[in-house]
Amino acid sequence: MSKTDWITQELDGLKQAGLYNRIRTIESPQGAWLVVDGKKVLNFCSNNYLGLANHPDIVAAAKKAVDTMGVGPAAVRSIAGTMSLHVELEKRLAAFKGVEAAITFQSGFTANLATIPALVGKEDVIFSDRLNHASIIDGCRLSGAKIVAYEHNDPKSLEEQITANLSQFRRALIVTDGVFSMDGDIAPLDKIYEVSSKYDILLMVDDAHGEGVLGKGGRGIVDHFGLHGKVDVEVGTLSKAFGVMGGVVAGNAVIVEWLRQRGRPFLFSSAVTVPDAAACLAAIDLLEDSTQLVDRLWSNAKYFKAEMANLGFNTGVSETPITPVMLGEAPLAQQFSRELFDAGVFAMALGFPTVPQGKARIRVMISAAHAIVDLDQGLDAFKKVGKNLGVI
Ligand SMILES: *Cc1c(COP(=O)(O)O)cnc(C)c1O
């Protein structure tokens, strides 16, 4: 017996259950088409909603910044890693989103790990949507606060949990995903805000899949619901629609100032690189110049979903460009994904524990980078594989 035998057994178990993650290698820039493991395939997998990950203006901005400012920040933000580009990025993000202040982090994941433990601790309670993202859950656990889950997207359940629990704790926080990435549904933030306001509780939304997607010209979920100035913390990512890498907390200036003092990934992990910051700034320029890419994303999504429904697929409850294709059991979803890949379409199968047991699916990520001919090619492949496997 070796001390790692248990890991080998666990891995074998995952493989037998069809839950083992086979990680593909991308050999081309991000775009509508990718070279994956040597094969050119249509990209239905990435979060490159606006096609910015390889946009010429953004690439040029990153190159120029490297030529003048170098690559790495060589320090954490609070020691010597805050460069003029980081400060400019935070100012521009705050203006773009119409909030008092913004602070950036290395990723959306670290933004959550920074924010939640800075706002609540052992004597406090967090009301958390049952389907919140892993990084929210980890942030909640790190805080040491009592975590009370409420039913998914259910403000009534939230209020019930608040009335049952609030009085036993010092402070409270309500936290929800903005767009739920597995189903593509949107949190009823207007209703959740009403509840938070009635009980005077801090409200935090993680809008990773809404940043650059929802609201006017991609200004996010707070803009989508017209809740400017009412949501205390809006977490976003610069790693999805923005096409780069990074996280942001936008909102209340006092909270942003507090995160500069107490956000542990800000204090103890180095700042994002020069080209990252410059590329994010160029992404804001593009989004502020025109809503064309965001409009294209939504028209592509509408077209693809309508055609999938015509073919007889169940695309679930999505209200966003995220298009789940519900299949049931994980092995079927994996088989479907493999056959799509053989037909030249790269679309990911998602199974337990990413989604609940029996709710395995293929998730199609639509992008403004897709042309209608690309979407048509994808639809043909879905039709062929769906018939072959008896799904439609
Ligand atoms: C993707 C995602 C994150 C992580 O963002 P990164 O910038 O990739 O770390 C956080 N929260 C939610 C809801 C996400 O969907």
Ligand as a Chemical Component Dictionary entry (heavy atoms), coordinates in Angstrom:
data_LIG
# 
_chem_comp.id                   LIG 
_chem_comp.type                 NON-POLYMER 
_chem_comp.pdbx_formal_charge   0 
_chem_comp.three_letter_code    LIG 
# 
loop_
_chem_comp_atom.comp_id 
_chem_comp_atom.atom_id 
_chem_comp_atom.alt_atom_id 
_chem_comp_atom.type_symbol 
_chem_comp_atom.charge 
_chem_comp_atom.model_Cartn_x 
_chem_comp_atom.model_Cartn_y 
_chem_comp_atom.model_Cartn_z 
_chem_comp_atom.pdbx_ordinal 
LIG C1 C1 C 0 -16.138 32.305 -13.530 1  
LIG C2 C2 C 0 -16.674 32.766 -12.232 2  
LIG C3 C3 C 0 -15.828 33.243 -11.247 3  
LIG C4 C4 C 0 -14.337 33.186 -11.392 4  
LIG O1 O1 O 0 -13.848 34.205 -12.212 5  
LIG P1 P1 P 0 -12.319 34.175 -12.623 6  
LIG O2 O2 O 0 -12.025 35.570 -12.996 7  
LIG O3 O3 O 0 -12.178 33.201 -13.742 8  
LIG O4 O4 O 0 -11.571 33.727 -11.416 9  
LIG C5 C5 C 0 -16.375 33.728 -10.081 10 
LIG N1 N1 N 0 -17.705 33.742 -9.891  11 
LIG C6 C6 C 0 -18.566 33.287 -10.819 12 
LIG C7 C7 C 0 -20.022 33.350 -10.569 13 
LIG C8 C8 C 0 -18.072 32.779 -12.031 14 
LIG O5 O5 O 0 -18.917 32.330 -12.946 15 
# 
loop_
_chem_comp_bond.comp_id 
_chem_comp_bond.atom_id_1 
_chem_comp_bond.atom_id_2 
_chem_comp_bond.value_order 
_chem_comp_bond.pdbx_ordinal 
LIG C1 C2 SING 1  
LIG C2 C3 SING 2  
LIG C2 C8 DOUB 3  
LIG C3 C4 SING 4  
LIG C3 C5 DOUB 5  
LIG C4 O1 SING 6  
LIG O1 P1 SING 7  
LIG P1 O2 DOUB 8  
LIG P1 O3 SING 9  
LIG P1 O4 SING 10 
LIG C5 N1 SING 11 
LIG N1 C6 DOUB 12 
LIG C6 C7 SING 13 
LIG C6 C8 SING 14 
LIG C8 O5 SING 15 
# 
